[in-house]
Amino acid sequence: MILAIDVGGTKLAAGLVGRDGTVTGRRRVATPQGADAETLWRTLIALVEPLAGHAEAVGVGCGGPMSWPDGEVSPLNIPGWRRFPLRARLAERFPSSPVRLHNDAVCLAVAEHWLGAGRGSRDMLGMVVSTGVGGGLILGGRLVHGRTGNAGHIGHVVVEPHDGPRCTCGGHGCLEAVARGPALTSWALANGWRPNPRKPPAPVPAPVTAQPDTAVGFGGAARGEPGWPGGTHVRTAQRAGEGAPHADAAGSRVLTGSELDGKGVAFREGRAAAGSGLGGERVAFREGREAAGSGLDGEEVAYREDREVTARELAADALAGDPVAVRAMRRAGRALGVAIASATHLCDLGLVTVGGGLAQAGEPLFGPLEEALREHARMGFARHVEVLPAALGQDAGLVGAAALHLAADRYWST
């Protein structure tokens, strides 16, 4: 078993990952906002130590930038860690377990290529749109690390060069400055959005089963059929769990299995997703903005996001038709489409997967993304790129971190 750790600006997660990519023993806690380096470290260790006795190796995904492969991290969205020797500290704490660490968005890309929506692709970009915006590049079927391990950092592609918002990197107009969750909620609040109150969550529904190797995507259209502006490039397949009830992201009514593929919910290999569309993570909105999730193996976990307002709420309101939330998602979607067009022209990509908290927004995000992508991907070779919602949900970061050990021939070479 691999002890897998996912360090993000919103949450810290850990789990045990088997050789087939199965995740058990999931644990999550909110990332303390504004905490100093040692407080962050203690929070992480308290999270992972109950699992460490079962692990033969440690794989870590952490926000960037970082120095690789030595694993000194300076995550833009975790200001308490600047040049923090995370890999060395973990190696010291767990001396009998080899530790490998990479960018968290790289780990998400690796997971999607290994077991998720990008399985079988030779040339793809895996993206995460959450507290930050990042990515990882797979070219020729292998992870591209770059000189410092930061290849694929698409969040700092400039999409608004004139009067774009200031980015935490010190520049302005970066994709991350426009589309990351906290920036988007700030923009929406400044433009009059007020989060809609949420009803208490319904009980966790029975799992939905899907056929192996199928995925229900956004828009309800199969590849090559009309669905999105400019024609869909989102792969969909058989409907899963016909008639099985799921609470939608707004928590206001129940969706049946026949409706799920139009609501931004993705399935793969029998894993059920409800509410959030995060592939096994049921996100419920409660007073105090607590997020609760049921893991893929039925475990019940909960953590309270240490933020006043979250992008999950904004995405839910966009799905419910709130006009300002819809405008915010359109702003993010178009910025993503412009950046993906640039990356496609540069790297001759065949596929882009998009995951992270905002991916639950479905059509309000992915429709404008597709529209902008088709406007800007004008070269013949770039017009055929597919964009898919990530299939592995909240587990992707853990699966990708474990793959640094379990599939090292493709994803780890120094």
C-alpha positions as CSV (number, residue, x, y, z in Angstrom):
1,M,0.0,0.0,0.0
2,I,1.1,3.6,-0.7
3,L,0.4,6.4,1.7
4,A,-0.9,9.1,-0.6
5,I,-1.1,12.7,0.5
6,D,-2.7,15.6,-1.4
7,V,-1.8,19.1,-0.1
8,G,-4.0,21.9,-1.4
9,G,-5.0,25.4,-0.5
10,T,-8.5,24.3,0.5
11,K,-8.0,20.9,2.0
12,L,-5.4,18.3,3.0
13,A,-6.2,14.7,2.1
14,A,-4.6,11.3,2.7
15,G,-5.4,7.7,1.9
16,L,-4.0,4.3,1.3
17,V,-3.8,3.3,-2.4
18,G,-3.4,-0.3,-3.5
19,R,-1.6,-1.4,-6.6
20,D,-4.8,-1.3,-8.7
21,G,-5.4,2.3,-7.7
22,T,-8.1,1.5,-5.1
23,V,-8.2,4.1,-2.3
24,T,-9.1,3.2,1.2
25,G,-8.9,4.9,4.6
26,R,-9.5,8.4,3.3
27,R,-9.0,11.3,5.7
28,R,-9.5,15.0,5.0
29,V,-9.2,18.2,6.9
30,A,-9.4,21.9,5.9
31,T,-6.2,23.6,5.2
32,P,-5.7,26.2,8.0
33,Q,-5.9,29.6,6.3
34,G,-3.2,32.0,7.3
35,A,-1.3,29.4,9.4
36,D,2.5,29.5,9.9
37,A,4.7,26.7,8.6
38,E,4.8,24.6,11.7
39,T,1.0,24.8,12.3
40,L,0.5,23.5,8.7
41,W,3.0,20.7,9.3
42,R,1.4,19.6,12.6
43,T,-2.0,19.6,10.9
44,L,-0.7,17.4,8.1
45,I,1.1,15.0,10.4
46,A,-2.0,14.6,12.6
47,L,-3.9,13.7,9.4
48,V,-1.5,11.1,8.0
49,E,0.0,9.3,11.0
50,P,-3.0,7.0,11.6
51,L,-2.4,5.6,8.1
52,A,1.4,5.5,8.1
53,G,1.8,2.1,9.7
54,H,0.2,0.4,6.7
55,A,2.3,2.0,4.0
56,E,5.5,0.8,2.2
57,A,6.0,4.2,0.5
58,V,4.8,7.8,0.5
59,G,3.6,9.7,-2.5
60,V,2.7,13.4,-2.2
61,G,1.0,16.0,-4.4
62,C,1.5,19.6,-3.3
63,G,0.6,22.9,-4.8
64,G,3.4,24.7,-6.6
65,P,5.8,26.0,-7.5
66,M,8.4,23.7,-6.0
67,S,11.9,22.4,-6.6
68,W,11.8,18.9,-7.9
69,P,12.7,16.2,-7.2
70,D,14.0,17.3,-3.8
71,G,10.5,18.5,-2.8
72,E,11.1,22.0,-1.4
73,V,7.7,23.6,-1.8
74,S,6.4,27.2,-2.0
75,P,2.7,26.9,-2.8
76,L,1.2,30.2,-3.9
77,N,-2.0,29.4,-2.2
78,I,-0.4,28.3,1.1
79,P,1.7,31.4,2.1
80,G,2.8,29.8,5.3
81,W,5.1,27.5,3.4
82,R,7.9,29.2,1.5
83,R,10.9,26.9,0.6
84,F,9.5,24.5,3.0
85,P,11.4,21.1,2.9
86,L,8.3,19.0,2.7
87,R,9.8,15.9,1.2
88,A,12.7,16.0,3.6
89,R,10.5,16.4,6.6
90,L,8.3,13.5,5.6
91,A,11.3,11.3,4.9
92,E,12.6,12.2,8.4
93,R,9.2,11.4,10.0
94,F,8.8,8.1,8.1
95,P,12.4,6.9,7.6
96,S,11.5,3.4,6.4
97,S,9.2,4.6,3.6
98,P,10.7,6.2,0.4
99,V,9.0,9.6,-0.3
100,R,8.2,11.0,-3.8
101,L,6.6,14.4,-4.2
102,H,5.3,16.3,-7.2
103,N,3.0,19.1,-8.0
104,D,-0.6,18.4,-7.1
105,A,-1.9,19.3,-10.5
106,V,0.7,17.0,-12.0
107,C,-0.6,14.2,-9.8
108,L,-4.1,14.8,-11.0
109,A,-3.0,14.6,-14.6
110,V,-1.1,11.4,-13.9
111,A,-4.2,9.9,-12.2
112,E,-6.4,10.7,-15.1
113,H,-3.9,9.3,-17.6
114,W,-3.3,6.2,-15.6
115,L,-6.9,5.2,-14.6
116,G,-9.2,8.0,-15.5
117,A,-10.6,10.0,-18.5
118,G,-7.2,10.2,-20.2
119,R,-6.4,6.4,-20.1
120,G,-4.9,5.4,-23.4
121,S,-4.1,9.0,-24.5
122,R,-0.5,9.7,-25.7
123,D,-0.6,13.5,-25.6
124,M,-2.8,15.2,-23.0
125,L,-3.0,18.0,-20.5
126,G,-4.6,17.3,-17.2
127,M,-5.9,20.4,-15.5
128,V,-7.2,21.2,-12.0
129,V,-9.4,24.3,-11.4
130,S,-9.8,24.8,-7.7
131,T,-8.1,27.1,-5.1
132,G,-5.5,27.5,-7.8
133,V,-5.2,26.5,-11.5
134,G,-2.6,24.0,-12.5
135,G,-1.8,21.2,-14.9
136,G,0.4,18.4,-15.9
137,L,1.6,17.3,-19.4
138,I,1.7,13.8,-20.8
139,L,3.5,13.7,-24.1
140,G,4.3,10.5,-25.9
141,G,2.6,8.6,-23.1
142,R,5.0,9.8,-20.4
143,L,4.9,12.6,-17.9
144,V,6.9,15.7,-18.9
145,H,8.6,17.1,-15.8
146,G,10.5,20.1,-17.3
147,R,13.7,21.5,-16.0
148,T,12.4,22.1,-12.4
149,G,9.4,19.8,-12.3
150,N,6.9,22.6,-13.1
151,A,6.1,21.8,-16.7
152,G,2.4,22.1,-17.4
153,H,1.8,25.0,-15.1
154,I,-1.0,26.4,-17.3
155,G,-2.4,28.6,-14.5
156,H,0.2,31.2,-15.3
157,V,-0.6,31.4,-19.0
158,V,-1.7,35.0,-19.5
159,V,-5.3,35.2,-20.8
160,E,-6.1,38.9,-20.0
161,P,-2.9,40.9,-20.8
162,H,-4.6,44.3,-20.7
163,D,-6.2,45.3,-17.4
164,G,-6.2,41.7,-16.1
165,P,-6.4,41.0,-12.4
166,R,-3.3,40.8,-10.3
167,C,-2.1,37.3,-9.7
168,T,-0.5,35.9,-6.6
169,C,2.6,35.1,-8.7
170,G,3.2,38.9,-9.1
171,G,2.0,39.2,-12.6
172,H,-1.4,40.1,-13.9
173,G,-3.9,38.6,-16.3
174,C,-2.9,35.0,-15.5
175,L,-5.5,32.2,-16.0
176,E,-5.2,31.5,-12.2
177,A,-6.0,35.1,-11.3
178,V,-9.2,34.9,-13.4
179,A,-10.5,31.3,-12.9
180,R,-9.3,30.1,-9.5
181,G,-12.1,29.6,-7.0
182,P,-11.4,32.3,-4.5
183,A,-10.8,34.9,-7.2
184,L,-14.0,33.9,-8.9
185,T,-16.1,34.1,-5.8
186,S,-14.6,37.5,-5.0
187,W,-15.5,38.7,-8.5
188,A,-19.1,37.4,-8.1
189,L,-19.6,39.0,-4.7
190,A,-18.3,42.3,-6.1
191,N,-20.8,42.0,-8.9
192,G,-23.8,41.4,-6.6
193,W,-23.9,37.7,-6.0
194,R,-25.2,36.5,-2.7
195,P,-25.1,32.7,-2.0
196,N,-28.4,31.0,-1.9
197,P,-29.2,29.3,1.4
198,R,-28.9,25.5,1.3
199,K,-31.3,22.9,2.6
200,P,-29.9,20.2,5.0
201,P,-28.5,17.4,2.9
202,A,-30.5,14.3,2.2
203,P,-29.2,10.8,3.3
204,V,-26.4,9.4,1.2
205,P,-28.2,7.5,-1.7
206,A,-27.5,3.9,-2.6
207,P,-24.5,3.6,-4.9
208,V,-25.1,3.8,-8.7
209,T,-23.4,1.2,-10.9
210,A,-22.0,2.1,-14.2
211,Q,-20.6,-0.2,-17.0
212,P,-16.8,-0.6,-16.9
213,D,-14.9,2.0,-18.9
214,T,-17.9,4.2,-19.4
215,A,-18.2,7.8,-18.4
216,V,-21.2,10.1,-18.3
217,G,-20.2,13.6,-19.3
218,F,-21.6,17.0,-19.6
219,G,-24.4,17.9,-22.0
220,G,-25.9,14.5,-22.5
221,A,-24.4,14.1,-26.0
222,A,-22.2,11.4,-27.4
223,R,-18.9,12.2,-29.1
224,G,-19.6,13.6,-32.5
225,E,-23.2,14.6,-31.8
226,P,-24.4,18.1,-31.4
227,G,-24.6,19.3,-27.8
228,W,-22.3,22.2,-27.0
229,P,-21.7,25.4,-29.0
230,G,-19.5,24.5,-31.9
231,G,-20.2,20.8,-31.5
232,T,-19.4,18.6,-28.5
233,H,-16.0,17.2,-27.9
234,V,-17.0,15.6,-24.6
235,R,-17.1,11.8,-24.6
236,T,-20.2,10.3,-23.0
237,A,-21.5,6.7,-22.9
238,Q,-24.3,4.6,-21.5
239,R,-26.5,6.1,-18.9
240,A,-25.8,4.8,-15.4
241,G,-28.1,3.9,-12.6
242,E,-31.4,4.5,-14.4
243,G,-33.9,5.6,-11.8
244,A,-31.4,5.8,-8.9
245,P,-32.0,9.0,-6.9
246,H,-29.2,11.6,-6.2
247,A,-29.4,15.1,-4.7
248,D,-28.4,17.8,-7.1
249,A,-25.6,20.3,-6.4
250,A,-28.1,22.9,-5.1
251,G,-29.5,20.3,-2.7
252,S,-33.1,21.3,-3.6
253,R,-34.4,18.3,-5.5
254,V,-33.6,14.7,-6.5
255,L,-32.2,13.7,-9.9
256,T,-32.9,10.3,-11.4
257,G,-30.2,8.4,-13.2
258,S,-31.8,9.4,-16.5
259,E,-31.1,13.0,-15.7
260,L,-27.6,12.7,-14.4
261,D,-25.7,13.0,-17.7
262,G,-27.1,16.5,-18.2
263,K,-26.1,17.7,-14.7
264,G,-22.3,17.5,-14.8
265,V,-22.0,14.2,-12.9
266,A,-19.3,11.7,-14.0
267,F,-19.1,8.0,-13.4
268,R,-16.3,5.5,-14.1
269,E,-16.0,1.8,-13.2
270,G,-19.0,1.6,-11.0
271,R,-18.1,4.6,-8.9
272,A,-21.0,6.8,-8.0
273,A,-21.1,10.6,-7.9
274,A,-23.8,12.6,-6.3
275,G,-24.4,16.3,-6.0
276,S,-21.0,17.6,-6.7
277,G,-20.2,15.7,-9.8
278,L,-16.8,14.8,-8.3
279,G,-16.8,11.1,-9.0
280,G,-17.7,9.6,-5.6
281,E,-17.7,12.7,-3.4
282,R,-21.1,13.8,-2.3
283,V,-20.8,17.4,-1.3
284,A,-23.6,18.8,0.8
285,F,-24.0,22.5,1.7
286,R,-25.0,23.3,5.3
287,E,-25.1,26.2,7.6
288,G,-21.5,27.2,8.4
289,R,-20.5,26.0,4.9
290,E,-19.6,22.5,5.9
291,A,-18.7,20.1,3.1
292,A,-19.4,16.4,3.8
293,G,-18.4,13.5,1.5
294,S,-18.9,9.8,1.3
295,G,-15.9,8.0,-0.1
296,L,-16.1,5.5,-2.9
297,D,-16.0,2.6,-0.4
298,G,-18.8,4.0,1.7
299,E,-16.7,5.7,4.3
300,E,-18.1,8.9,5.7
301,V,-15.8,11.9,6.0
302,A,-16.3,15.5,6.6
303,Y,-14.3,18.7,6.8
304,R,-15.3,22.3,7.2
305,E,-13.7,24.6,4.6
306,D,-11.9,27.4,6.3
307,R,-13.4,30.0,4.0
308,E,-16.3,32.5,4.2
309,V,-17.7,31.6,0.8
310,T,-16.7,28.7,-1.4
311,A,-16.6,28.2,-5.2
312,R,-18.7,25.1,-4.6
313,E,-21.6,27.4,-3.6
314,L,-21.0,29.6,-6.7
315,A,-21.0,26.5,-9.0
316,A,-24.2,25.3,-7.4
317,D,-25.9,28.7,-7.8
318,A,-24.8,28.8,-11.5
319,L,-26.4,25.3,-12.0
320,A,-29.5,26.7,-10.4
321,G,-29.5,29.7,-12.8
322,D,-28.3,32.6,-10.6
323,P,-27.5,35.2,-13.2
324,V,-24.3,36.6,-11.5
325,A,-23.1,33.1,-10.8
326,V,-23.7,32.2,-14.4
327,R,-21.7,35.2,-15.5
328,A,-18.8,34.2,-13.2
329,M,-18.7,30.7,-14.6
330,R,-18.8,32.2,-18.1
331,R,-15.8,34.4,-17.3
332,A,-13.9,31.4,-15.9
333,G,-14.9,29.1,-18.8
334,R,-13.8,31.5,-21.5
335,A,-10.5,32.1,-19.8
336,L,-9.9,28.3,-19.6
337,G,-10.8,27.9,-23.3
338,V,-8.3,30.6,-24.4
339,A,-5.5,29.0,-22.3
340,I,-6.3,25.5,-23.6
341,A,-6.2,26.7,-27.2
342,S,-2.7,28.1,-26.5
343,A,-1.5,24.9,-24.9
344,T,-3.0,22.8,-27.7
345,H,-1.1,24.9,-30.3
346,L,2.1,24.6,-28.4
347,C,2.0,20.9,-27.5
348,D,-0.2,19.4,-30.2
349,L,-2.5,17.9,-27.6
350,G,-5.2,15.4,-28.4
351,L,-7.0,15.6,-25.0
352,V,-7.5,17.9,-22.1
353,T,-9.1,16.7,-18.8
354,V,-10.5,19.3,-16.4
355,G,-11.0,18.5,-12.7
356,G,-11.1,20.3,-9.4
357,G,-13.9,22.0,-7.4
358,L,-15.2,24.2,-10.2
359,A,-15.6,21.3,-12.6
360,Q,-18.9,20.4,-10.8
361,A,-20.5,23.5,-12.5
362,G,-21.1,21.5,-15.7
363,E,-22.6,23.4,-18.6
364,P,-22.3,26.9,-17.1
365,L,-18.5,26.4,-17.1
366,F,-17.9,24.0,-19.9
367,G,-20.2,25.6,-22.4
368,P,-18.2,28.9,-22.5
369,L,-15.0,26.9,-22.3
370,E,-15.9,25.1,-25.5
371,E,-17.0,28.2,-27.2
372,A,-13.8,30.1,-26.5
373,L,-11.7,27.1,-27.4
374,R,-13.3,26.8,-30.8
375,E,-12.8,30.5,-31.4
376,H,-9.1,30.3,-30.7
377,A,-8.0,26.8,-31.7
378,R,-7.9,27.7,-35.4
379,M,-5.0,25.6,-36.8
380,G,-6.2,22.4,-38.4
381,F,-4.3,20.1,-36.0
382,A,-5.7,21.9,-32.9
383,R,-9.3,21.7,-33.9
384,H,-9.7,18.1,-32.9
385,V,-8.6,18.4,-29.3
386,E,-11.1,16.9,-26.9
387,V,-12.0,18.3,-23.5
388,L,-13.3,15.9,-20.9
389,P,-14.4,16.3,-17.3
390,A,-11.9,14.4,-15.0
391,A,-13.3,11.0,-14.1
392,L,-11.7,10.2,-10.7
393,G,-13.0,13.1,-8.6
394,Q,-11.7,13.9,-5.2
395,D,-9.5,10.7,-5.3
396,A,-7.5,11.8,-8.3
397,G,-4.8,13.6,-6.3
398,L,-4.3,10.6,-4.1
399,V,-4.2,8.1,-7.0
400,G,-1.7,10.3,-8.9
401,A,0.6,10.7,-5.9
402,A,0.6,6.9,-5.5
403,A,1.3,6.4,-9.2
404,L,4.7,8.1,-8.7
405,H,5.6,4.8,-7.1
406,L,3.2,2.3,-8.7
407,A,3.7,3.4,-12.3
408,A,7.1,5.0,-12.0
409,D,8.3,3.9,-15.5
410,R,5.8,6.5,-16.9
411,Y,5.5,9.1,-14.2
412,W,8.8,9.3,-12.3
413,S,12.3,9.7,-13.7
414,T,14.9,12.1,-12.4
